[in-house]
Amino acid sequence: MQWGKFYTQTCAGIFGLIAGLIPAELGSQTDSSPQLVTPDFSGWWIVNEPEGDTFYLIVKKMGRASSFYSGPASNVIDKGTWILKDNRLFLRWENGFRDIIIKKERRYFRHSYFPHTSLDAEPDKIARAHRLSKKRVGSLTVSDRDKRATTAEPQNTDSHTSRSEFVGFWETRRGKNNPIFYFLERGGKISRSESSRKGANIDEGEWGQYGSEIRIEWETDPPEMIRKNSEGFEFTGTAGTNRIFTAPIVRIDPNQGRGYFNLSLGPTATSDAFVGFWRIPDEKQPYFVHIDLWSHVTRTRFDGETSIRKLKGRWTMLNDGVHIVWQNGSQATLTETPDGKSFGFSSFPEGASLPQFNESEIEVEKVSEKEYDRYISDILDKIQARQQSEPSRSATGKGRKKTVPPN
């Protein structure tokens, strides 16, 4: 499904669910009991998942927390507990999943861990976390019927849990050169594409989880299965004339997986992460890019001789960064990695379409305005020194241009 369609279909239901929870959740945030959670972490949070849906988190007093998802799984409300350690919020859910909310400067990130993953290991998923303001929550209303629907205990919760390590994009192979791609959505929907070509035919079915395996049902094709074992994940399906085969199946990056299913993702980046001064490494001379709040951008570069060259442009938001169009028609992108640890800068010629993956991206760093001013000051000193040396060089005959006699 396309993001626009997905967004319009789910917004009403999600906002209704939030409003249905308001009396109980916000009441616990405003009582007179001691505030045992730092203001940095208390309240409502929203996380755009790589799979395309949205995770809502409520951090409450006395070590309690609740969460739920947009989309088909939104009738499942997960309960959990939290502790605060080293300015990080550790959340443990009844379904065995763990989350850590980490603050980095003015930004927050959610590190997610599957039930059997050690917290000392790399997170299974990383995504940006954003606050959901109380004004936005408090302005929503919902009917009594919708309140009952969203707070009722969901049926068959074992096979349609809101969080599952099977949710996401997968790849297996039916033979050496026959890749098959799967997209397991929260709530029990599954899509299958047997081609890496964009726009290929996509089959749809349903899945349910039973312990450490999932069972997949298609409308016309035989059922399939994905099972977790000690070595990873194993796929069982059919090939040819209903011949059963078993093969490894591996999780693939969501950015790659979405392309196989013609999916787009809503914005995961916010402009505040990109506004400021950026130092761009270059083979000749490093240069600076300044992005301001009003969609203007300026590139400042020393030509190595006697001039500071400036190029102006405009920027717009991408899903994971900003797209820059310079006045000379050339383009650039500045993007952030999902974990917020680094930023990448890429340049493109005029008229070029932005690739989904770019191997020429270079890592850049954000710097203070003071460092930028120091860069300009150093350049001006170099220019002044060069200009002052030119008369003496001319007097000694050094630095004179060689005259080429006419033919």
RODO-2510 file (C-alpha; in nm, 4 decimals, decimal comma):
residues 407
     n   res          X          Y          Z
     1     m     0,0000     0,0000     0,0000
     2     q     0,1174     0,3565    -0,0554
     3     w     0,2033     0,5733     0,2453
     4     g    -0,0624     0,8357     0,1653
     5     k    -0,3373     0,5758     0,1573
     6     f    -0,2011     0,4046     0,4684
     7     y    -0,1845     0,7357     0,6534
     8     t    -0,5406     0,8455     0,5766
     9     q    -0,6844     0,5045     0,6605
    10     t    -0,5179     0,4776     1,0000
    11     c    -0,5089     0,8330     1,1379
    12     a    -0,8730     0,8409     1,2475
    13     g    -0,8484     0,5088     1,4269
    14     i    -0,5220     0,5917     1,5986
    15     f    -0,6298     0,9349     1,7168
    16     g    -0,9500     0,7770     1,8405
    17     l    -0,7538     0,5232     2,0406
    18     i    -0,5355     0,7953     2,1912
    19     a    -0,8406     0,9944     2,2933
    20     g    -0,9988     0,6837     2,4399
    21     l    -0,6997     0,6416     2,6673
    22     i    -0,6821     1,0084     2,7726
    23     p    -0,8839     0,9987     3,0977
    24     a    -0,6822     0,7182     3,2591
    25     e    -0,3402     0,8034     3,1198
    26     l    -0,3353     1,1793     3,1590
    27     g    -0,5014     1,1558     3,4976
    28     s    -0,2041     0,9606     3,6266
    29     q     0,0280     1,2290     3,4922
    30     t    -0,1395     1,5148     3,6761
    31     d    -0,2119     1,3770     4,0243
    32     s    -0,0340     1,5002     4,3364
    33     s     0,1887     1,1936     4,3865
    34     p     0,5663     1,2462     4,3653
    35     q     0,7093     1,2800     4,0155
    36     l     0,9482     0,9834     3,9974
    37     v     1,0418     1,0142     3,6300
    38     t     1,2518     1,2947     3,4885
    39     p     1,0633     1,5443     3,2693
    40     d     1,2999     1,4441     2,9877
    41     f     1,1158     1,1123     2,9515
    42     s     0,7670     1,1420     3,1043
    43     g     0,4539     1,1694     2,8902
    44     w     0,3558     1,0618     2,5411
    45     w     0,5962     0,9492     2,2685
    46     i     0,5629     0,8592     1,9016
    47     v     0,8013     0,6500     1,6889
    48     n     0,7722     0,5998     1,3115
    49     e     0,8545     0,2334     1,2587
    50     p     1,0682     0,1238     0,9598
    51     e     0,7800    -0,1038     0,8542
    52     g     0,5548     0,1986     0,7980
    53     d     0,3296     0,2010     1,1042
    54     t     0,3583     0,4082     1,4221
    55     f     0,4464     0,3141     1,7799
    56     y     0,2837     0,5140     2,0632
    57     l     0,4370     0,5106     2,4119
    58     i     0,3044     0,6528     2,7406
    59     v     0,5610     0,6820     3,0213
    60     k     0,3759     0,7168     3,3537
    61     k     0,4644     0,7607     3,7183
    62     m     0,5601     0,4828     3,9581
    63     g     0,7503     0,2891     3,6931
    64     r     0,4517     0,2099     3,4704
    65     a     0,4262     0,2330     3,0905
    66     s     0,1803     0,1507     2,8114
    67     s     0,2229     0,1244     2,4354
    68     f     0,0287     0,0426     2,1212
    69     y     0,0622     0,0596     1,7427
    70     s    -0,1236     0,2206     1,4580
    71     g    -0,2886     0,0041     1,1955
    72     p    -0,4503    -0,3384     1,2362
    73     a    -0,2715    -0,4131     1,5660
    74     s    -0,3933    -0,0952     1,7372
    75     n    -0,6451    -0,2809     1,9566
    76     v    -0,3580    -0,4448     2,1477
    77     i    -0,2363    -0,2339     2,4415
    78     d     0,0925    -0,3560     2,5860
    79     k     0,1772    -0,2954     2,9522
    80     g     0,5263    -0,2618     3,0889
    81     t     0,7584    -0,1162     3,3506
    82     w     1,0516     0,1239     3,3356
    83     i     1,3619     0,2206     3,5301
    84     l     1,5883     0,5220     3,4818
    85     k     1,9619     0,4542     3,4672
    86     d     2,2488     0,6722     3,3400
    87     n     1,9952     0,9165     3,1939
    88     r     1,8444     0,6373     2,9838
    89     l     1,4925     0,5030     3,0149
    90     f     1,4840     0,1207     3,0188
    91     l     1,1414    -0,0266     2,9344
    92     r     1,0498    -0,3927     2,9828
    93     w     0,7228    -0,5192     2,8337
    94     e     0,5098    -0,8148     2,9391
    95     n     0,5633    -0,9728     2,5954
    96     g     0,9400    -0,9919     2,6603
    97     f     1,0506    -0,7041     2,4373
    98     r     1,2746    -0,4299     2,5767
    99     d     1,3174    -0,0667     2,4684
   100     i     1,5703     0,1964     2,5702
   101     i     1,4949     0,5651     2,5154
   102     i     1,8202     0,7569     2,4760
   103     k     1,8658     1,1333     2,4654
   104     k     2,1379     1,2742     2,2389
   105     e     2,1580     1,6523     2,2618
   106     r     1,8017     1,7619     2,1766
   107     r     1,7016     1,4406     2,0006
   108     y     1,5717     1,1089     2,1282
   109     f     1,6115     0,7561     1,9933
   110     r     1,4428     0,4268     2,0721
   111     h     1,6634     0,1159     2,0762
   112     s     1,4536    -0,2019     2,0551
   113     y     1,5560    -0,5517     2,1630
   114     f     1,3849    -0,8823     2,0875
   115     p     1,2988    -1,1015     2,3904
   116     h     1,6199    -1,3074     2,3794
   117     t     1,8639    -1,0339     2,2693
   118     s     2,1138    -0,9181     2,5311
   119     l     2,1084    -0,5485     2,6143
   120     d     2,4864    -0,5578     2,5724
   121     a     2,4416    -0,6495     2,2050
   122     e     2,3572    -0,4185     1,9168
   123     p     1,9864    -0,3210     1,9146
   124     d     1,7610    -0,5168     1,6824
   125     k     1,6024    -0,1899     1,5674
   126     i     1,6809     0,1803     1,6077
   127     a     1,4388     0,4645     1,5318
   128     r     1,3881     0,8302     1,6160
   129     a     1,1464     0,9046     1,9015
   130     h     0,9403     1,2245     1,9149
   131     r     0,7224     1,3747     2,1833
   132     l     0,3472     1,3833     2,1250
   133     s     0,2232     1,7069     2,2812
   134     k    -0,0598     1,6982     2,5340
   135     k    -0,2384     1,9658     2,3329
   136     r    -0,2569     1,7330     2,0354
   137     v    -0,3709     1,4423     2,2510
   138     g    -0,6242     1,6476     2,4465
   139     s    -0,7877     1,7909     2,1348
   140     l    -0,9023     1,4488     2,0135
   141     t    -1,2460     1,2995     2,0717
   142     v    -1,3889     0,9540     2,0188
   143     s    -1,7315     0,7940     2,0441
   144     d    -1,8243     0,5531     2,3260
   145     r    -1,8480     0,2746     2,0698
   146     d    -1,4899     0,3357     1,9551
   147     k    -1,3712     0,3532     2,3166
   148     r    -1,5174     0,0101     2,3833
   149     a    -1,3644    -0,1266     2,0643
   150     t    -1,0159    -0,0001     2,1397
   151     t    -1,0068    -0,1054     2,5052
   152     a    -1,1650    -0,4494     2,4586
   153     e    -0,9369    -0,7488     2,4986
   154     p    -0,8384    -0,8590     2,1448
   155     q    -0,9200    -1,2101     2,0331
   156     n    -0,6521    -1,4624     1,9324
   157     t    -0,3753    -1,2489     2,0797
   158     d    -0,1208    -1,5308     2,0534
   159     s    -0,1305    -1,5278     1,6732
   160     h    -0,1678    -1,1491     1,6302
   161     t     0,0512    -0,9862     1,8932
   162     s     0,1422    -0,6221     1,8388
   163     r     0,5161    -0,6911     1,8679
   164     s     0,6805    -0,9865     1,7012
   165     e     1,0345    -1,0448     1,5798
   166     f     0,8773    -1,1826     1,2618
   167     v     0,7356    -0,8420     1,1631
   168     g     0,9383    -0,6814     0,8843
   169     f     1,0934    -0,7594     0,5465
   170     w     1,2456    -1,0975     0,4602
   171     e     1,4220    -1,2732     0,1730
   172     t     1,4539    -1,6423     0,0930
   173     r     1,5409    -1,8335    -0,2239
   174     r     1,3667    -2,1020    -0,4220
   175     g     1,6760    -2,2254    -0,5992
   176     k     1,9980    -2,0324    -0,6605
   177     n     1,8546    -1,7536    -0,8775
   178     n     1,4950    -1,7281    -0,7553
   179     p     1,4638    -1,4798    -0,4664
   180     i     1,1312    -1,4437    -0,2863
   181     f     1,0541    -1,1404    -0,0706
   182     y     0,8046    -1,1230     0,2160
   183     f     0,6615    -0,8324     0,4114
   184     l     0,4962    -0,9307     0,7418
   185     e     0,2817    -0,6525     0,8826
   186     r     0,1615    -0,6141     1,2377
   187     g    -0,1917    -0,7476     1,2743
   188     g    -0,1542    -1,0549     1,0533
   189     k    -0,1252    -0,9319     0,6930
   190     i     0,1553    -1,0567     0,4669
   191     s     0,2701    -0,9684     0,1145
   192     r     0,4905    -1,1738    -0,1188
   193     s     0,6898    -1,0619    -0,4217
   194     e     0,8817    -1,3091    -0,6367
   195     s     1,0752    -1,0404    -0,8225
   196     s     1,3143    -0,7629    -0,7212
   197     r     1,1733    -0,5498    -1,0042
   198     k     0,9664    -0,2541    -0,8930
   199     g     0,6009    -0,2960    -0,9818
   200     a     0,6106    -0,6761    -0,9926
   201     n     0,3018    -0,8761    -0,9003
   202     i     0,2440    -0,8936    -0,5251
   203     d     0,0432    -1,1680    -0,3524
   204     e    -0,1381    -1,1023    -0,0248
   205     g    -0,2242    -1,3386     0,2566
   206     e    -0,2468    -1,3734     0,6341
   207     w    -0,0089    -1,4962     0,9021
   208     g    -0,0359    -1,5983     1,2645
   209     q     0,2311    -1,6651     1,5243
   210     y     0,2323    -1,9822     1,7314
   211     g     0,5278    -1,9937     1,9674
   212     s     0,8521    -1,9753     1,7703
   213     e     0,6943    -2,0172     1,4274
   214     i     0,4458    -1,8436     1,2007
   215     r     0,1983    -2,0036     0,9620
   216     i     0,1113    -1,8291     0,6374
   217     e    -0,2173    -1,8774     0,4507
   218     w    -0,2713    -1,7710     0,0872
   219     e    -0,6025    -1,7503    -0,0936
   220     t    -0,5070    -1,9979    -0,3673
   221     d    -0,1535    -2,1230    -0,2935
   222     p    -0,0522    -2,3880    -0,0375
   223     p     0,0346    -2,2674     0,3143
   224     e     0,3909    -2,1760     0,4116
   225     m     0,5844    -2,1489     0,7368
   226     i     0,8716    -1,9559     0,8947
   227     r     1,0326    -2,1138     1,1999
   228     k     1,2982    -1,9839     1,4376
   229     n     1,5711    -2,2319     1,5294
   230     s     1,9105    -2,2241     1,6988
   231     e     2,0834    -2,1106     1,3786
   232     g     1,8406    -1,8384     1,2720
   233     f     1,5189    -1,8614     1,0724
   234     e     1,4010    -2,1344     0,8361
   235     f     1,1383    -2,1139     0,5609
   236     t     0,9191    -2,4017     0,4426
   237     g     0,7193    -2,3611     0,1212
   238     t     0,6362    -2,5215    -0,2104
   239     a     0,8023    -2,5155    -0,5515
   240     g     0,6955    -2,6459    -0,8889
   241     t     0,4222    -2,9078    -0,8642
   242     n     0,3650    -2,8584    -0,4915
   243     r     0,7126    -2,9902    -0,4059
   244     i     0,7939    -2,8923    -0,0467
   245     f     1,1303    -2,7265     0,0089
   246     t     1,3106    -2,5766     0,3083
   247     a     1,5610    -2,2906     0,2944
   248     p     1,7131    -2,0245     0,5205
   249     i     1,5248    -1,6940     0,5321
   250     v     1,6934    -1,3700     0,6400
   251     r     1,5711    -1,0304     0,7495
   252     i     1,6564    -0,7475     0,5059
   253     d     1,6929    -0,3742     0,5575
   254     p     1,3548    -0,1921     0,5485
   255     n     1,4895     0,0675     0,3032
   256     q     1,5641    -0,2158     0,0629
   257     g     1,2498    -0,4128     0,1417
   258     r     1,0065    -0,1277     0,0814
   259     g     1,1300    -0,1008    -0,2771
   260     y     1,0186    -0,4574    -0,3523
   261     f     0,6627    -0,3766    -0,2425
   262     n     0,6245    -0,0238    -0,3873
   263     l     0,6031     0,1219    -0,0374
   264     s     0,7056     0,4664     0,0776
   265     l     0,7641     0,5814     0,4334
   266     g     0,6489     0,8969     0,6071
   267     p     0,9129     1,1445     0,7254
   268     t     1,1452     1,0151     0,9970
   269     a     1,3638     1,3253     1,0123
   270     t     1,2929     1,6686     1,1602
   271     s     1,4455     1,9950     1,0427
   272     d     1,6020     2,0862     1,3788
   273     a     1,8605     1,8100     1,3319
   274     f     1,9870     1,9732     1,0102
   275     v     1,9643     2,3470     1,0721
   276     g     2,3122     2,4854     1,1429
   277     f     2,6673     2,4739     1,0072
   278     w     2,8234     2,1657     0,8490
   279     r     3,1875     2,0950     0,7692
   280     i     3,2216     1,9017     0,4419
   281     p     3,5547     1,7229     0,3779
   282     d     3,6968     1,7607     0,0267
   283     e     4,0102     1,6471    -0,1577
   284     k     4,1220     2,0075    -0,2220
   285     q     3,9832     2,2154     0,0637
   286     p     3,7146     2,1411     0,3232
   287     y     3,4166     2,3728     0,2922
   288     f     3,1074     2,4653     0,4910
   289     v     2,7335     2,4458     0,4295
   290     h     2,4944     2,6586     0,6339
   291     i     2,1279     2,5521     0,6513
   292     d     1,8935     2,8097     0,8029
   293     l     1,5394     2,7847     0,9386
   294     w     1,3759     2,9463     0,6356
   295     s     1,4671     2,6904     0,3669
   296     h     1,7803     2,8817     0,2601
   297     v     2,1234     2,7227     0,2339
   298     t     2,4692     2,8653     0,1589
   299     r     2,7876     2,6874     0,0598
   300     t     3,1125     2,8674     0,1511
   301     r     3,4371     2,7550    -0,0103
   302     f     3,7903     2,9014    -0,0301
   303     d     3,9283     2,8796    -0,3849
   304     g     4,2820     2,8328    -0,2553
   305     e     4,3962     3,1627    -0,4014
   306     t     4,2382     3,4980    -0,3168
   307     s     3,8606     3,4471    -0,2984
   308     i     3,5843     3,3084    -0,0809
   309     r     3,3188     3,1687    -0,3130
   310     k     2,9599     3,1398    -0,1960
   311     l     2,6782     2,9480    -0,3610
   312     k     2,3197     2,9847    -0,2438
   313     g     2,0317     2,7428    -0,2729
   314     r     1,7070     2,6145    -0,1214
   315     w     1,6354     2,3027     0,0816
   316     t     1,3324     2,0804     0,1405
   317     m     1,2782     1,7860     0,3745
   318     l     1,3278     1,4237     0,2741
   319     n     1,2186     1,1206     0,4759
   320     d     1,5604     1,0970     0,6407
   321     g     1,7210     1,4336     0,5690
   322     v     1,7192     1,7399     0,3433
   323     h     1,7405     1,7836    -0,0336
   324     i     1,9367     2,0874    -0,1537
   325     v     1,9049     2,2509    -0,4961
   326     w     2,1794     2,5060    -0,5655
   327     q     2,1344     2,8135    -0,7855
   328     n     2,3533     2,6570    -1,0554
   329     g     2,1142     2,3593    -1,0763
   330     s     2,3339     2,1042    -0,9008
   331     q     2,1920     1,9128    -0,6044
   332     a     2,2957     1,7649    -0,2721
   333     t     2,1457     1,5617     0,0112
   334     l     2,2248     1,5666     0,3821
   335     t     2,0862     1,2603     0,5591
   336     e     2,0956     1,1079     0,9054
   337     t     2,1527     0,7432     0,9900
   338     p     1,8662     0,5802     1,1876
   339     d     2,0746     0,5622     1,5047
   340     g     2,1572     0,9340     1,4880
   341     k     2,5289     0,8617     1,5198
   342     s     2,6340     1,0113     1,1861
   343     f     2,5283     1,2257     0,8915
   344     g     2,6089     1,1788     0,5236
   345     f     2,6459     1,4330     0,2420
   346     s     2,6113     1,3569    -0,1301
   347     s     2,6317     1,5739    -0,4422
   348     f     2,4424     1,5197    -0,7689
   349     p     2,4452     1,6925    -1,1082
   350     e     2,1593     1,9047    -1,2371
   351     g     1,8534     1,7040    -1,3363
   352     a     1,9718     1,3806    -1,1758
   353     s     1,7150     1,1712    -0,9914
   354     l     1,8116     1,0975    -0,6326
   355     p     1,9065     0,7301    -0,5971
   356     q     1,7526     0,5173    -0,3232
   357     f     2,1021     0,4066    -0,2201
   358     n     2,4146     0,6152    -0,2674
   359     e     2,7596     0,4643    -0,2224
   360     s     2,9408     0,7971    -0,2820
   361     e     2,8046     0,9502     0,0392
   362     i     3,0688     1,1014     0,2681
   363     e     3,0388     1,1409     0,6438
   364     v     3,0127     1,5015     0,7649
   365     e     2,9944     1,6727     1,1014
   366     k     2,7869     1,9539     1,2444
   367     v     2,9923     2,2387     1,3914
   368     s     2,9254     2,5524     1,5930
   369     e     2,8862     2,8972     1,4418
   370     k     3,2025     2,9937     1,6309
   371     e     3,4009     2,7309     1,4402
   372     y     3,2577     2,8563     1,1109
   373     d     3,3588     3,2142     1,2005
   374     r     3,7080     3,0895     1,2828
   375     y     3,7259     2,9213     0,9402
   376     i     3,6324     3,2487     0,7667
   377     s     3,8821     3,4426     0,9778
   378     d     4,1642     3,2013     0,8885
   379     i     4,0828     3,2310     0,5184
   380     l     4,0823     3,6118     0,5323
   381     d     4,4227     3,6004     0,7015
   382     k     4,5549     3,3777     0,4217
   383     i     4,4163     3,6082     0,1540
   384     q     4,5621     3,9152     0,3227
   385     a     4,9027     3,7502     0,3597
   386     r     4,9012     3,6492    -0,0060
   387     q     4,8059     4,0005    -0,1197
   388     q     5,0787     4,1573     0,0948
   389     s     5,3402     3,9223    -0,0489
   390     e     5,2552     3,9954    -0,4126
   391     p     5,4373     4,3387    -0,4406
   392     s     5,7607     4,1933    -0,2985
   393     r     5,7343     3,8930    -0,5271
   394     s     5,6872     4,1223    -0,8276
   395     a     5,9874     4,3370    -0,7268
   396     t     6,2198     4,0367    -0,7189
   397     g     6,0850     3,9022    -1,0427
   398     k     5,9301     3,6060    -0,8673
   399     g     5,5696     3,5455    -0,9326
   400     r     5,5794     3,7138    -1,2757
   401     k     5,3825     3,5348    -1,5382
   402     k     5,5834     3,3887    -1,8180
   403     t     5,5169     3,5689    -2,1449
   404     v     5,4511     3,3474    -2,4437
   405     p     5,5609     3,5106    -2,7739
   406     p     5,2925     3,5243    -3,0413
   407     n     5,3059     3,2689    -3,3185
***
